Amino acid sequence: RGTLEPVRLGSRGTLYNFTVVHRSYPGVKTPFVSAVVDLEGGGTLKGTLLDVDPDPTKLPADLPVDLVFRDTGQKNPDGKPFLCYYFTPAQGAAS
């Protein structure tokens, strides 16, 4: 404690690895792509890759991606929406 400091991470990256998830918690739509992304400027994040066909043969290696924030569809007790980060293919990238 007391030794950590905030670091600003990039908002673009490259798909490093992924898996297509076919079974999840009740209420979570499957299949979806769980991705590991190396961010430009350093850092690695795990998250969900959206706006792609969840077919591993259609996901190119080193796919450029953007980090985006979207409403999860859930709300906190005060009625405010929860936001979460996701990845989407970068503008102009093949999906």
C-alpha positions in Angstrom: 0.0 0.0 0.0 1.1 3.5 -0.7 3.5 2.4 -3.4 1.1 2.4 -6.3 0.4 5.3 -8.6 -2.0 5.9 -11.5 -0.9 5.1 -15.0 -2.8 6.3 -18.1 -3.2 3.4 -20.5 -3.7 3.7 -24.3 -7.0 3.3 -25.9 -5.8 1.2 -28.9 -4.1 -2.1 -29.0 -3.6 -5.4 -30.7 -5.3 -8.7 -30.0 -2.7 -10.9 -28.3 -4.8 -14.0 -27.5 -8.5 -15.0 -27.2 -10.9 -17.8 -26.5 -14.5 -18.2 -27.6 -16.7 -18.8 -24.5 -19.6 -21.1 -25.0 -20.7 -21.6 -21.4 -21.1 -18.8 -18.8 -23.2 -17.6 -15.9 -27.0 -17.5 -16.3 -28.1 -14.4 -18.2 -24.8 -14.0 -20.0 -25.3 -14.5 -23.8 -22.9 -16.9 -25.4 -20.9 -17.4 -27.4 -18.6 -14.4 -26.9 -14.9 -13.6 -27.4 -12.8 -13.2 -24.2 -9.7 -11.4 -25.3 -6.2 -10.4 -24.1 -5.0 -7.2 -25.7 -1.6 -5.5 -25.6 -2.2 -1.8 -25.5 -0.1 0.8 -27.4 2.4 2.4 -25.1 2.4 -0.6 -22.7 0.0 -2.5 -20.6 -2.2 -5.6 -21.2 -5.9 -5.9 -20.5 -8.3 -8.8 -20.6 -11.9 -8.1 -21.7 -14.7 -8.9 -24.1 -14.2 -8.3 -27.8 -17.5 -7.1 -29.3 -18.7 -6.6 -32.9 -17.0 -9.7 -34.3 -18.1 -13.1 -35.4 -17.2 -15.5 -32.5 -15.6 -17.9 -34.9 -11.9 -18.4 -34.3 -11.2 -18.9 -38.0 -12.5 -15.4 -38.7 -10.5 -13.5 -36.1 -7.2 -12.4 -37.7 -4.0 -12.6 -35.7 -2.8 -9.2 -34.4 -6.2 -7.7 -35.0 -6.0 -3.9 -34.2 -8.6 -3.0 -31.6 -10.0 0.1 -29.8 -10.8 0.2 -26.1 -14.4 1.4 -25.7 -16.8 2.0 -22.8 -20.4 0.9 -23.0 -23.4 0.7 -20.7 -23.8 -2.8 -19.3 -27.6 -2.5 -19.1 -27.4 -2.8 -15.3 -28.0 0.0 -12.8 -26.7 0.6 -9.3 -29.1 1.1 -6.4 -29.3 4.9 -7.2 -30.4 4.1 -10.7 -27.1 5.1 -12.4 -25.9 2.9 -15.2 -22.8 0.7 -14.9 -20.2 1.3 -17.5 -17.6 -1.3 -18.5 -14.7 -1.4 -20.9 -14.7 -3.6 -24.0 -12.7 -4.0 -27.2 -14.0 -3.5 -30.8 -12.1 -3.9 -34.1 -10.3 -0.6 -34.8 -11.7 1.6 -37.5 -10.7 0.1 -40.8 -9.7 -3.3 -39.4 -11.1 -6.5 -40.8 -13.6 -8.3 -38.6 
